[in-house]
Amino acid sequence: MTDNPQSPAFRYVAPAAPEGCQPSYLVAGRGTAGEQRFAFYADIELGRDDGRTGAIGVVLVADPTVSRRHCIISRRSDGRCFIRDLSRNGTRLDGRRLVPNIEMEVRPGQVVALADGLEFVIEGEEAPRAKIPEPTGGATIVRPANAVATLLVGDIRDYTVLVRRAPSSVLQQSVSLVFERLTEVVGELGGTVKEYQGDALVAFWEGNFSGAHVAKACRAALELDRLAQQLAHDRAVWQVEDFELRMDWALATGAVVIDTFGGSQPTGLSMIGEPIVLAFRLEKFANDEAGRILACRVTRELAGPTFRFRDLGEMTAKGFDQPDRVFALEGENP
């Protein structure tokens, strides 16, 4: 266990060294009198010291701004290392903030900074940059999926006004906590969060024209709307004073093409299709009079008699040539 009186902020139990394997090192205070070196052979994790014991391969940091599981660095068999951020306050690599849960290669000499700027340097044998050959059998055949999906867009109402009135740090914290809770519900109800666009959450449910996935999406929209109204009055979550959290929602169903981007190490989902654009356009029609959850005609037809819809008549969404019927989702029938 590392125990340097000049650097009391860390605890570390090194893993056993595999025979014939040279370690990489995570170095804190590099070049100073309090330098500490943490050897690792496979994975090394950084996290907050909350009193746990026996955490082999975990550098425990006595800093409340560090998450319990902050980030993890994985060392591959060829010596290359990859870092993945798991935290609330963020991890930076050479000053660039990492996208949470997306692996990024980290090379010897690069600086990993946690939360308020606690820095570590990677040391180890430089891995070759030569292209890694494809395994026997050739490259993966890329085959984008053609699917029928119901898109759900949730947007914070009057966000432009909110940005001008609320302190940025308070607003960011509040929005993050709200979206974190909403994301949990999307997953529990069988959906996938595709992305966040500032003040908007984009989720989808895949299926076919039988409509089973549409019912899941409608049920999720109702549940998320209820949750957003609850969070608006929870001061531990929505911390913006004198500005109530209000969210509008829209559902659109149709054919889409789903793919990944990022090459051999995908970093996100790509989705192309009319329902994506339509959902964003319909959400702009939502208000207290029309309703908070709007749906396109196809969504209404496939949801069947399970849900109550109110016909709002024909509307022409921005960018669309022809008007179509729009409905307000009001609830689930017994």
Stockholm file with secondary structure:
# STOCKHOLM 1.0

chainA/1-334         MTDNPQSPAFRYVAPAAPEGCQPSYLVAGRGTAGEQRFAFYADIELGRDDGRTGAIGVVLVADPTVSRRHCIISRRSDGRCFIRDLSRNGTRLDGRRLVPNIEMEVRPGQVVALADGLEFVIEGEEAPRAKIPEPTGGATIVRPANAVATLLVGDIRDYTVLVRRAPSSVLQQSVSLVFERLTEVVGELGGTVKEYQGDALVAFWEGNFSGAHVAKACRAALELDRLAQQLAHDRAVWQVEDFELRMDWALATGAVVIDTFGGSQPTGLSMIGEPIVLAFRLEKFANDEAGRILACRVTRELAGPTFRFRDLGEMTAKGFDQPDRVFALEGENP
#=GR chainA/1-334 SS CCCBTTBTTEECBCCCCCTTCCCEEEEESTTSTTCEEEEESSEEEEEECCSCCCCBTEEEECCTTSCSSCEEEEECTTSCEEEEECCSSCEEETTEECCTTCCEEECTTCEEEETTTEEEEEESCCCCCSCCCCCTTCSCCCCCEEEEEEEEEEEETTHHHHHHHSCHHHHHHHHHHHHHHHHHHHHHTTCEEEEEETTEEEEEEEECTTCHHHHHHHHHHHHHHHHHHHHTTCTTTCCCTTCCCCEEEEEEEEEEEEEEESTTSCCEEEEESHHHHHHHHHHTTCBTTTBSEEEEHHHHHHHGGGEEEEEEEEECCTTCSSCEEEEEEEEECC
#=GC SS_cons         CCCBTTBTTEECBCCCCCTTCCCEEEEESTTSTTCEEEEESSEEEEEECCSCCCCBTEEEECCTTSCSSCEEEEECTTSCEEEEECCSSCEEETTEECCTTCCEEECTTCEEEETTTEEEEEESCCCCCSCCCCCTTCSCCCCCEEEEEEEEEEEETTHHHHHHHSCHHHHHHHHHHHHHHHHHHHHHTTCEEEEEETTEEEEEEEECTTCHHHHHHHHHHHHHHHHHHHHTTCTTTCCCTTCCCCEEEEEEEEEEEEEEESTTSCCEEEEESHHHHHHHHHHTTCBTTTBSEEEEHHHHHHHGGGEEEEEEEEECCTTCSSCEEEEEEEEECC
//
